[in-house]
Amino acid sequence: MILVSIIGDSISTFEGYNPSGYSVFYDTDMQLRNGLTSVYDTWWAKVNQALHAYLCVNNSYSGSRVTGAGFPAASSLERISCLHTRIYRPDMILIYVGFNDFGNGVSIRQKKSVFINRKENLSYFEDAYGIMIDRVIERYPRAKVVCGTLMRTRIRNNETWLFPEMYAGEKFEDYNDAIRRIVDIKKVYLADIGSLNIRYETLDGSHPTLEGHQTIADIWIKCLSELALIQP
């Protein structure tokens, strides 16, 4: 039996499948609006089916960033320490988070200085992502950790809408490059789903519809298969 835990934001939430008290985007109303009829319509449930796996913990919190000094930041000890149950621990951890960092214009990297020793800072995306991975590895050393790059979106029936490639001076693709750098340094798995430049359908520019979840799932499954994490 393979058990999978998720670290995510609103894109991965689903009412009844997140820790108690967590902010959830896909409540009953939003499920209906976006065409989701059950939890099996979510991208991660579809990926679990491809993996022949079961959900351990879906630690996704609507509106959360990777960055931040404490909860609900995805890098926080409270989030990272809750990827298991009283009985089970995850065999694989899928990380798909960072969209809100971009949407809030979070700085990606600190400015380098030859005069001071650079220290990791949870206010910067690249630093926080690295700290998140370190904390995951420390607490779940036997789990396979897979980090997904961020995907661009489209809005249903709105061909004139353009995805914002830059926000508050930070480029969208630079966040993906930061994820790639950290994954290479930390020696975990990279699901480079953003590199295919396939856009998933939304109603609002951020949150996937039923079709959008299927698109995300298909690309995750493709990348996991290429990583030999899904057996034929």
VOVEX-89374 format. One record per residue (C-alpha): residue number from 1; residue in one letter; y, z, x. Coordinates in steps of 0.5 Angstrom, whole numbers. Each point is the difference from the previous one (the first is absolute). Layout:
N
+-----+--------+-------+-------+-------+
| num | residu | north |    up |  east |
+-----+--------+-------+-------+-------+
| NUM |      A |     Y |     Z |     X |
...
+-----+--------+-------+-------+-------+
# end
This chain:
232
+-----+--------+-------+-------+-------+
| num | residu | north |    up |  east |
+-----+--------+-------+-------+-------+
|   1 |      M |     0 |     0 |     0 |
|   2 |      I |     7 |    -2 |     3 |
|   3 |      L |     6 |     4 |    -2 |
|   4 |      V |     7 |    -3 |     0 |
|   5 |      S |     7 |     4 |     0 |
|   6 |      I |     6 |    -4 |    -1 |
|   7 |      I |     7 |     2 |     3 |
|   8 |      G |     5 |    -4 |    -4 |
|   9 |      D |     7 |     0 |    -4 |
|  10 |      S |     1 |    -2 |    -8 |
|  11 |      I |    -4 |    -6 |     1 |
|  12 |      S |    -6 |     4 |     1 |
|  13 |      T |     1 |     5 |    -5 |
|  14 |      F |    -4 |     0 |    -7 |
|  15 |      E |     0 |     6 |    -5 |
|  16 |      G |    -6 |     5 |     1 |
|  17 |      Y |    -1 |    -3 |     7 |
|  18 |      N |     5 |     4 |     4 |
|  19 |      P |     0 |     7 |     2 |
|  20 |      S |     3 |     5 |    -5 |
|  21 |      G |     8 |     0 |     0 |
|  22 |      Y |     1 |    -7 |     3 |
|  23 |      S |     5 |    -5 |    -2 |
|  24 |      V |    -4 |    -6 |    -3 |
|  25 |      F |     3 |    -7 |    -2 |
|  26 |      Y |    -6 |    -2 |    -4 |
|  27 |      D |     0 |     4 |    -6 |
|  28 |      T |    -3 |    -2 |    -6 |
|  29 |      D |     7 |    -4 |    -2 |
|  30 |      M |     0 |    -3 |     7 |
|  31 |      Q |    -7 |    -2 |     0 |
|  32 |      L |     1 |    -4 |    -7 |
|  33 |      R |     7 |    -3 |     2 |
|  34 |      N |    -4 |    -3 |     6 |
|  35 |      G |    -6 |    -2 |    -3 |
|  36 |      L |    -5 |     5 |     3 |
|  37 |      T |    -5 |     3 |    -5 |
|  38 |      S |    -4 |     4 |     5 |
|  39 |      V |     0 |     3 |     7 |
|  40 |      Y |    -5 |    -5 |     2 |
|  41 |      D |     6 |    -5 |    -1 |
|  42 |      T |     3 |     3 |     6 |
|  43 |      W |     0 |    -3 |     7 |
|  44 |      W |    -3 |     6 |     4 |
|  45 |      A |    -6 |     0 |    -6 |
|  46 |      K |    -1 |    -7 |     1 |
|  47 |      V |    -1 |     1 |     8 |
|  48 |      N |    -4 |     6 |    -1 |
|  49 |      Q |    -5 |    -4 |    -5 |
|  50 |      A |     0 |    -6 |     6 |
|  51 |      L |    -2 |     6 |     5 |
|  52 |      H |    -5 |     3 |    -5 |
|  53 |      A |     4 |     6 |     1 |
|  54 |      Y |     2 |     6 |    -4 |
|  55 |      L |     7 |     3 |    -1 |
|  56 |      C |     1 |     7 |     4 |
|  57 |      V |     7 |     1 |    -1 |
|  58 |      N |     6 |    -4 |    -2 |
|  59 |      N |     6 |     3 |     4 |
|  60 |      S |     5 |    -4 |    -3 |
|  61 |      Y |     7 |     2 |    -2 |
|  62 |      S |     5 |    -4 |    -3 |
|  63 |      G |     7 |    -1 |     3 |
|  64 |      S |    -3 |     3 |     7 |
|  65 |      R |     2 |    -3 |     7 |
|  66 |      V |    -4 |     1 |     6 |
|  67 |      T |     6 |     3 |     3 |
|  68 |      G |     3 |     7 |    -2 |
|  69 |      A |    -1 |     7 |     3 |
|  70 |      G |    -5 |     3 |    -5 |
|  71 |      F |    -3 |    -2 |    -7 |
|  72 |      P |     0 |    -5 |    -3 |
|  73 |      A |     0 |    -4 |     6 |
|  74 |      A |    -6 |    -4 |     2 |
|  75 |      S |     0 |     3 |     7 |
|  76 |      S |     1 |     7 |    -3 |
|  77 |      L |    -6 |     5 |     2 |
|  78 |      E |    -1 |     2 |    -8 |
|  79 |      R |    -1 |    -7 |    -1 |
|  80 |      I |    -5 |    -2 |     6 |
|  81 |      S |    -4 |     7 |    -1 |
|  82 |      C |    -2 |    -2 |    -7 |
|  83 |      L |    -4 |    -6 |     1 |
|  84 |      H |    -6 |     4 |    -2 |
|  85 |      T |    -3 |     4 |    -5 |
|  86 |      R |    -4 |     7 |     0 |
|  87 |      I |    -7 |    -4 |     1 |
|  88 |      Y |     2 |    -7 |     3 |
|  89 |      R |     4 |    -3 |     6 |
|  90 |      P |     2 |    -7 |     0 |
|  91 |      D |    -4 |    -5 |     4 |
|  92 |      M |     6 |    -5 |     0 |
|  93 |      I |     7 |     1 |    -1 |
|  94 |      L |     4 |    -6 |    -3 |
|  95 |      I |     8 |     1 |     2 |
|  96 |      Y |     5 |    -5 |    -4 |
|  97 |      V |     7 |     3 |     0 |
|  98 |      G |     7 |    -1 |     3 |
|  99 |      F |     3 |    -4 |    -6 |
| 100 |      N |     4 |     5 |    -1 |
| 101 |      D |     3 |     1 |     7 |
| 102 |      F |     2 |    -7 |     0 |
| 103 |      G |     3 |     1 |    -7 |
| 104 |      N |     4 |     5 |     2 |
| 105 |      G |     2 |    -3 |     7 |
| 106 |      V |    -3 |     5 |     4 |
| 107 |      S |     1 |    -1 |     8 |
| 108 |      I |    -6 |    -3 |     3 |
| 109 |      R |     1 |     2 |     7 |
| 110 |      Q |     4 |     5 |     4 |
| 111 |      K |     5 |    -3 |     5 |
| 112 |      K |    -3 |     1 |     7 |
| 113 |      S |     4 |     4 |     5 |
| 114 |      V |    -2 |     1 |     8 |
| 115 |      F |     4 |     6 |     0 |
| 116 |      I |    -4 |     4 |    -5 |
| 117 |      N |    -8 |     1 |    -1 |
| 118 |      R |    -1 |    -3 |    -7 |
| 119 |      K |    -4 |     4 |    -5 |
| 120 |      E |    -3 |    -2 |    -6 |
| 121 |      N |     4 |     1 |    -6 |
| 122 |      L |    -2 |     0 |    -8 |
| 123 |      S |     6 |    -4 |    -2 |
| 124 |      Y |    -2 |    -6 |     4 |
| 125 |      F |    -5 |    -5 |    -4 |
| 126 |      E |    -4 |    -1 |     7 |
| 127 |      D |     0 |     7 |     2 |
| 128 |      A |    -2 |     2 |    -7 |
| 129 |      Y |    -6 |    -5 |     0 |
| 130 |      G |    -3 |     2 |     6 |
| 131 |      I |     1 |     8 |    -1 |
| 132 |      M |    -4 |    -2 |    -7 |
| 133 |      I |    -5 |    -4 |     4 |
| 134 |      D |    -1 |     6 |     5 |
| 135 |      R |    -1 |     5 |    -6 |
| 136 |      V |    -5 |    -4 |    -4 |
| 137 |      I |    -4 |    -1 |     7 |
| 138 |      E |     0 |     8 |     1 |
| 139 |      R |    -2 |     2 |    -7 |
| 140 |      Y |    -5 |    -6 |    -1 |
| 141 |      P |    -3 |    -2 |     7 |
| 142 |      R |    -6 |    -3 |    -3 |
| 143 |      A |     4 |    -4 |    -5 |
| 144 |      K |     1 |    -8 |     1 |
| 145 |      V |     8 |     0 |    -1 |
| 146 |      V |     3 |    -7 |    -2 |
| 147 |      C |     7 |    -1 |    -1 |
| 148 |      G |     3 |    -6 |    -4 |
| 149 |      T |     6 |    -4 |     1 |
| 150 |      L |     5 |    -1 |    -5 |
| 151 |      M |     0 |    -5 |    -5 |
| 152 |      R |     6 |    -4 |    -3 |
| 153 |      T |     1 |    -1 |    -7 |
| 154 |      R |     2 |    -5 |    -6 |
| 155 |      I |     2 |     2 |    -7 |
| 156 |      R |    -4 |    -3 |    -6 |
| 157 |      N |     4 |    -6 |    -3 |
| 158 |      N |     6 |     0 |     5 |
| 159 |      E |     0 |    -5 |     5 |
| 160 |      T |     7 |     1 |     2 |
| 161 |      W |    -1 |     7 |     2 |
| 162 |      L |    -1 |     1 |     8 |
| 163 |      F |    -3 |     5 |     3 |
| 164 |      P |     5 |     4 |     4 |
| 165 |      E |    -2 |    -1 |     8 |
| 166 |      M |     5 |     5 |     2 |
| 167 |      Y |     3 |     6 |    -3 |
| 168 |      A |     5 |     5 |     3 |
| 169 |      G |    -1 |    -4 |     7 |
| 170 |      E |    -7 |     1 |     1 |
| 171 |      K |    -5 |    -6 |    -1 |
| 172 |      F |    -6 |     0 |    -4 |
| 173 |      E |    -4 |    -3 |     5 |
| 174 |      D |     2 |     5 |     5 |
| 175 |      Y |    -4 |     5 |    -4 |
| 176 |      N |    -6 |    -4 |     1 |
| 177 |      D |     1 |    -1 |     7 |
| 178 |      A |     1 |     8 |     1 |
| 179 |      I |    -7 |     1 |    -4 |
| 180 |      R |    -3 |    -5 |     5 |
| 181 |      R |     2 |     3 |     6 |
| 182 |      I |    -2 |     7 |    -2 |
| 183 |      V |    -7 |    -2 |    -3 |
| 184 |      D |    -1 |    -3 |     7 |
| 185 |      I |     2 |     6 |     4 |
| 186 |      K |    -4 |     5 |    -4 |
| 187 |      K |    -6 |    -5 |     0 |
| 188 |      V |    -1 |     0 |    -8 |
| 189 |      Y |    -2 |    -6 |    -4 |
| 190 |      L |     6 |    -5 |    -2 |
| 191 |      A |    -1 |    -3 |    -7 |
| 192 |      D |     6 |    -5 |     1 |
| 193 |      I |     1 |    -2 |    -7 |
| 194 |      G |     7 |    -1 |     1 |
| 195 |      S |    -1 |    -6 |     5 |
| 196 |      L |    -3 |    -5 |    -5 |
| 197 |      N |     7 |     0 |    -4 |
| 198 |      I |    -3 |     0 |    -7 |
| 199 |      R |     4 |     3 |    -5 |
| 200 |      Y |    -3 |     5 |    -6 |
| 201 |      E |     3 |    -1 |    -7 |
| 202 |      T |     5 |     6 |    -2 |
| 203 |      L |     4 |     1 |    -6 |
| 204 |      D |     5 |     4 |     4 |
| 205 |      G |     0 |    -3 |     7 |
| 206 |      S |    -5 |     6 |     3 |
| 207 |      H |    -5 |     2 |    -5 |
| 208 |      P |    -6 |    -4 |    -1 |
| 209 |      T |    -2 |    -3 |    -7 |
| 210 |      L |    -8 |    -1 |    -1 |
| 211 |      E |     1 |    -7 |     3 |
| 212 |      G |     3 |     4 |     6 |
| 213 |      H |    -5 |     5 |     1 |
| 214 |      Q |    -5 |    -5 |     0 |
| 215 |      T |     4 |    -4 |     6 |
| 216 |      I |     1 |     6 |     4 |
| 217 |      A |    -8 |     2 |    -1 |
| 218 |      D |    -2 |    -7 |     2 |
| 219 |      I |     4 |     0 |     6 |
| 220 |      W |    -2 |     7 |     2 |
| 221 |      I |    -8 |    -2 |    -1 |
| 222 |      K |     1 |    -6 |     4 |
| 223 |      C |     3 |     4 |     6 |
| 224 |      L |    -5 |     5 |     0 |
| 225 |      S |    -5 |    -5 |     0 |
| 226 |      E |     3 |    -3 |     6 |
| 227 |      L |     0 |     7 |     3 |
| 228 |      A |    -8 |     0 |    -2 |
| 229 |      L |     1 |     6 |    -4 |
| 230 |      I |    -2 |    -3 |    -6 |
| 231 |      Q |    -8 |    -3 |     1 |
| 232 |      P |    -2 |    -6 |    -3 |
+-----+--------+-------+-------+-------+
# end
